[in-house]
Amino acid sequence: MFPIINDQNFQFAGQATEFARLSKSRFVAGVQCLKRLYLQTYAPEAARPDEPGLQERFDQGQQVGKLAQAAFPGGVFVSPDHLAISSALADTAALIDNPSVSAIFEAAFRFEGIVIRVDILQRQPGNEWRLIEVKSSTSSKAHYLYDIAIQHYVLSGCGLQVSSSCLMHLNRDYVYEGAAYEVTKLFTMADLSIEISALKEQVQQLLIAERQALSLTEPPDMAPGNHCLAPCRCEFFAVCNPILPENHVSTLPNLSAKKAAALADARISLIPDIPGDFALSELQRRVCASVGTGKPWFSERLSGELSILEYPLYFMDFETIFPAIPRHAGMWPYSHIPFQWSVHRREAPNANMEHFEFLAEDESDPRRAFFESLSRVIGETGHIVAYNASFESQRLEELARWFPEYRHRVDKIKSRIWDLLPFVRRNVYHPDFGGSFSLKSVLPALVPDLTYEGMDVGNGGEAGQAWEKMLDPHTGHDEKARLKLALTAYCRQDTWALVSLLTLLSDCHCEQSDMCS
């Protein structure tokens, strides 16, 4: 029988210590920051509320993991119930002792108080095993090494002979043909055994540091820094990073680390306190001036740049989802599925505004219906206004790649797109932008009456979630109808926001601000 290492107390660093349970996820959290590990272990309630889309990403990761298992026929799944770790350990031991089992999914192990579940453990000749970690990314990332390294450490400690340590991730170059997935092509297998071997001593040192941190009566003193955001944003970010005061120097656009350090050395934390002779870019100096006076700034070139716009004017916005597993023929992992568009059209400067929209309402491939309906509405002349238009341009380019017969029409539409974002960045600044030119920052400052508050769908992430739920066969008729209304209201609001913003800017004149230049 394969031995189950079940040592809640063991000798470590010369002392008998009862360790708080570690897992591979907690170990990796400790690699990022010891304070994050401590708070995860002893004060998980201090974490911020679940970020939008977190559950959807978790579900997507589960889907990817399940699909990866299909590459190992004959594999056996160990119950994922993390509350029943003892039975999972026993089941794993029995499967390891059964030579007819070629692979084990979610195998459970415990060594030195560290509990892990291995995504895929594949039996190899000579009583050896291949450790496989599955990720839903399309490439290998440096921090994945620690995830795999701690698993290798535990498996080796439990007596397994690990022949190789591998990362199995999605292959960005895989193109789905529309039938069954070719799993061996959908995934890429990277052998990281050399890299994992090189981390052996570091893993041991990290474990010492993590256990020492967990033995403290209060969180370790860790200064905030880049590790708060990399490799992921810490769920306890607000604990270590209090809200900065209004007009903090960090809100200056594109402020380099060198200049930020120089301001910190001079004990300057607020934009109005920055000396006039401090080296800043033209945009940064413009922000300083606007914040200093508390007034918006409009360029004298604003009206001239707007004069190039040709009618009819179209205001366009797309909504998409980008699932890890491609859903329709020609797609690859994380291809965008365009499922909704909204267009407001004005034929002439004083004409009434018209609205048009499209929303896919079933699980069939929406791409052709999306483009054909858009193409009919968008016509062949006049500028098409979008905000951060590279997103819409990329989606159109993908449509032309999937359906070459659309190439000519796509190129003509793309040539007419006018991006409102760089125009605003060149010609407008409001103190309430807070250094950001995103639409969600610009709108409240310039068009405060237009708000997304109280809407059932209030952002693109929520739109994707709502659409997925609307298509779910388990969703009731009334709920589907509610979601459809919410989606159409949100997308319509997005293009109406563009209309409102451009209208305001078109009405701006230099006398509105004494800061025109």
N, C-alpha and C positions, 0 to 999 in steps of 0.2 A: 504493500500500500504506500502511495506517495505521501510523505509526511506533511502535515498541516502545521505550519509555524504559528503558534498561538501564544505569543509571549507578551502579555500586557505589562509585565515588569521584567526588566533585564538590566544588566550592568552596562552603563554607558559613561564614558569619561571618568571612570573610577567611582561612580556613585550609583546607588539604586534609585531609579526615577520612574514614576508612573507618568507616561507621556499622554498628553492630549492626542487623540487619534489624528494621524496624518493620512492624507490621500494624495493621489497624484495631482488633483486640482489644487488642493491646499499647498502642496509642495511648490507647484508652479507659481501660485500666488505669493509665496514667500520669496521666491527668486526675484519677483518683481519688486516686492517691498515687504519687509518683516512686519511692518505695522498692519498691512493689509491682511497678512496671514493671521495675526493676533486678533484683529477685529472679526474676521470671518469665523474664527474659532470661539471667541468669547462674547462678542457683541454684534451678531449678525443683524440685529434689529436696527443698528446704526446705518445700514446701507440705505442708499437713496431708493425711492420707489422704482419698480421695474421700468427700465427705459423702453420707449416705444419699439415694438417689433422684436423684443427679446425672446418672447415665447415662440414667435414665428421662426426665428433663427434656430432656436433649440429644436423645434419640430423638424425643420429642414435638415439639421444635422443628424437627427434620428433617421430620417428618410435616406440620407446618403449612406449612413452606416449600415442600414438594412440592405440596401442595394449592393454594397460592397461585399456582403456576406455571400451573395449569389455567385461570386467568383470562386467560392470554396465549397463545391457540392459535397454533401456528406457531413458538413460541419454541424455541431450540436450547440444549442443555445443554453446558457446557464441563466436561471431566473434573475432578472434585473432588480429584484426587490432588495434595496439597500438596507432595509430594516432586518432582513433575514440573512445576515452575512455568514452566520455559522453554517446554515444549510448550503449556501452558495459555495463556501469553502469545501464542504464535504462533497458536493456534487462535482466540483472541479477536480478534486483528488481522484474521484472514481473515474472520471472521463480520461484523465491523464493515464491511469492504469489500464485503460481499455484500448488495446492497439488497433481496434477497428475504427476508432474515432480519428478522422483525419485532421479535423480542426475544431477548435472550441471558441465560441463567441461569448464575450463578456466573462471570461474565466476570472475567478476571484482568488486573490492571494493576500496573505498577511505576513509581514516580516518586520521585526523591530517596531511593532505598533503601527506600521504603515499599511493601509488597506488600499489595494488597487483592483480595478477591473480592466482586463486587457481586451481591447476591441476584437482582435483575432489572434489566436495562438495556433499556428499551423505545425502539425507534426512533420518532422524531417527524419531521414534515415539515421540510424545509429543512436536512437533515443535522444535526438536533439529537437529543438523547437525554434520556429521563426516567430519573433515578436512583430506584430503589425499594428500600428496606430493609424486609424482612419480619420482624415480631416476633410471637411467640405470645401476647403480652399482649392485654388488651382495652381498652387506652388508651395514649395517648402519654405518655411519661415524659421528664423534662428531660434525663436523661443519654443518651437516644437521639440527641439532637441532635449530640453529639460523634461518635457512630458514623457518622452520615450526613455530618457536616461534613468528616471526614477523607477520606471517599470522594469527596466533591465536589472537595476540594483536589487529590487525585491525578488524578481524571478531567480536571480543568481543566488540570493540569500536563502531562498526556499529549496535550493538544490537542483534547479533545472539547468540543463545545458542549452544555452541560447546560441544558436549558430549564427543568427543575423538579426539585426534590429532595423525595421523598415518603416517608412512612411508611405501610406497609400492615399493619394489625393486625386481630385478630379483633374482630368486632362482637358485643358482649355481648347486644344485643337480637335477634340472629338466632335464630329458632326453627326447628329442624330438623323437616322434615315426614316424614322416614322413608324417602325415596327417594334420588335423587341430590342432592348438595349444590349449592345455588345459590351458587356461589363468589363472584359479584359482590355478593351480600348477606351472605355469611358474613364477608367482610372489609370493612374501612373504609379508604379511602385519604385520608390527610391530607397536603396540600401544605404543606411546611415551608420552602419556598424563601426566604421573607423572613427566617425565623429563622436559616437556614444562612448566608445572605449576611451577616447581622450578626455571625457568628462568625468571619469570614474572618481578621481581624487576630489574634484570640485564638488561632486554630488555629496561626498562624505563631509566636506567642509560646510556645505550649505545646510546639511542636516544638523550639524552641530549648532550652527547659528540659529536655525529655526527652532530647535528644541530649547536653546537658551532663551530665545525670545518668548516662547510659550511658557517658560517657567517663571516669567516676571509677574508681579502683582498688578502691573499697569502696562499699557501699550508701550513698546519701545519708542524712543524719541527719534523720529525720522523726519528730517526736513523735507518739505514738498519740493518737487522738481519735475524733470521730464518723465521720471518713472511713474508719475501720477497718471500719465496718459499713454505710456508705451510699456509693453506691447498692446495694452488695452486701457481704456479709461477705467480707473479704479472705482468700484461701487461706493467707496468711502471718500470720494474726492472732496466732498463738501466738509468732511471732518477736518481735513488738513489744509484746505484752501478756502478760507473765509471769503465772502463776497467782497470784491474790491470796491473802493469808493467810486462814485461817478467821476468820469473823466480821468481815470487812471491812465498813466502813460502807456500801459500795455494795450490800450485800445487804439493807439496810433497805427494806422495801416502799414504793414510791411516793416515794422520796426525790427532791426537786426539785433541779434544777441549782443553784439559789441556796443551798440548805442544804448540798449537797455541797461547793460552793465555800467556804462558811463553815467547814465542818469541815476542809477542806484548809488554809485560811488559818491555822487554829488548830493545824495539824499533828496532827490527830486522825484516825487511820486505822482504828481498831478500835472496834467497838460498845461494849465494856465501858468504854472511855475517854470516852464521850460524857457531858458533865456533866448532872446532873439538871435543871438549869434551861435546858438547850438546848431550843428550841421544836420539839416533835415531835407528830405526830398520836397519837391514842389507840392505834392499831395499832402504830405505830413504837415508842412507849414500852413497849408490851406485849412487843415483840420484845426490846428492850433489857433488860427485867427478866428474861425467860426466859433469854437468853444470859448475863446476869450471874450467875444462880444455877446455870445448867447444868441446870435442871429444866423439864419441860413445864408448860404452863399450860392449865387447863381452866376455862371459865366456869361460874359457879354457875347460869347459865341453861340449861346444856347439856341436862340431863334434862327440863326443862320444854319445850324446843323439840322434843325427840324424842317427847314424849308425844302430839303431834298426829298421829303417823303411824298410819294405819289399815290393818289387815290385810284381805285378804292383801297381803303386801309383795312387790313385784317389783323385781328389780335388773336394769337393762337397759343394753345397750351395742350400738352399731352400728359396722360397718366399711363404708367407701365408697372409691371412687376418683373422681377428678374430671378426666377427660381434657379437653384443650384442644378437641378436635374432638368435638361431640356425637354420641352413638352411637345413640340411640333417639328415636323421634318425640316431639316436645314439648320436647326438651331444647335447651339453649343452650350456648355455650362454657363450659367448666368446671362444668357441672352435675354434681352428685354422683350417682353410681350406687350405690345401697345394695345390697350383695351379700351381707351377712352380719349376723345378729344373734344375741345370746346373752341369755337370761333365766334368772335363778334366782328361784324362787318359794317363799315360805313362807306357808302358809295361816293359821297362828296362831303366837303367840310361842314355843311349845315344839314346834311341828311340825317334821318333817324337811324339809330343803331339797330341792326338785325342780329339775332343770335342763332347759331346752328350747333348741333352736338351729335356725338356718336357714343354709344356705350354697348359693348358686347354683352349679351345677356345669356349665353350658354357656354358650354365647355368646348365647343368647336374652335378651330383655329381662327382667330379674329383678324389676322393680319391683312388679308385681301379686302375684307369689308371695311376695315379701318382706313386703308389708303384710298380705296375707290370712293368712299363717301367723302373723305377729306378733299380729294382731288376735284370732285364736282363742285364743292362749295368754294374752294380757294381760287378758282378761276385761273387766268393766265396773265393778268396784269395787276399792278398795284403792289405796294410793300406789305410784307407780313411781319408784324411786330411780335417779338417774343422777348422774354427776360432770361438771360443766360442761355442764349439760343443754341449753344453748342449741343445741348441735350436734345432738342428737337431735330437739329441737323444730323446728329449721329443716328437717331432712330430712323430718319428718312433714308440715310445711307444704308442702314441694315436692310430696310425693305427692298432697296434696289439690288442689294447683294442676294437676297433670297429670291427675288422675282425680277430677273434681268429686264423683262419687258417694261418695268416701271422706270428704268434708268433715265430716259429722256425727261419724263415728267418730274421725277425726283430732282434732277439737276436744275430744272427751271424753277421749281419751288424753292430750292435752297438758295438760288441766286437772288431771290426776292426777299429773303429774310433779313430783317433789320433788328439788331440786338439792342434792347433798351439798357441793358446793364452797363456796358462800357460808356454809353452816352451819359448815364447818370454819374458814373465815376469821373468822367472828364468835366462835367458841367454843373454838378450839384453837390452841396454838402449841407447837412443839417446837424446841429449838435446832438440830436437824439439818435443819430445813426449809430453812435457808439463805436465808430471805426469800421463798421460793417456796411457793405453795399448789397447784402442779400435782400431779396424782396420782402422778407419777413421783418427786416430792420427798416427798410426805406418806407414801406407803406404806412406803418403807424406814425412815423414822423411827418410825412407829407400829406397823407390822406387818413387822418385819425378816425374819421367817421366810418371808414370801411374796415370791418373787423371780421375775424373768423371765430371769435369767441361765441360759444353757445351752439356752434354748428355740430351736427352729429359726425361729420367728417371734416377735420380741420387741417390736414396736411397730406402730403403725398403718401407717406407711410400708412396712414390710416385709410387712405383711398384704396391702396392695394389690399389691405386686410379686409376691408368692406367688400371689395369685388370678389375675393376668394370666398368669403362667407356667403355672398349672394349666389354664387354658383354651386355651393355645397348642396347636394341632394337632401341632406338632413335639415336644411333650413326651411322653415315653414313659409307658406305663401305670403302671409302678412309681413313677416320679417324681410322677405325678399323685396317686397314692394317698398318697405321703409328704407332699405339699403339703397335701392335704385334712386329714390328721391334724394337721399343724402349725397350720393355720388354725383348726380347731375347738378345739384345745388353747389357742391364744392367746386367742380370743374368750371361751372359758369362763373362762380365768384373769382376764380383765378384769372380768367380773361377780362372780366369786368374790372378787376384791379388794374390791369394794364391800360384799359381804356381810361380809367379815372386818373391814373398817374400821368399818362401822356397828355391828357386834357389839362391837368393842372400845370404841367411844365410848359405847354403851349401858351398858356395864359400869363406865364411869368414875364415880367419886364424888369429891367435893371433897377427901377425905382423901388422895387419890393425889398431891396437890400442895399445897404451902403457898402457892401463888400464885393460888388461886381468888379471884375478885373478884365 
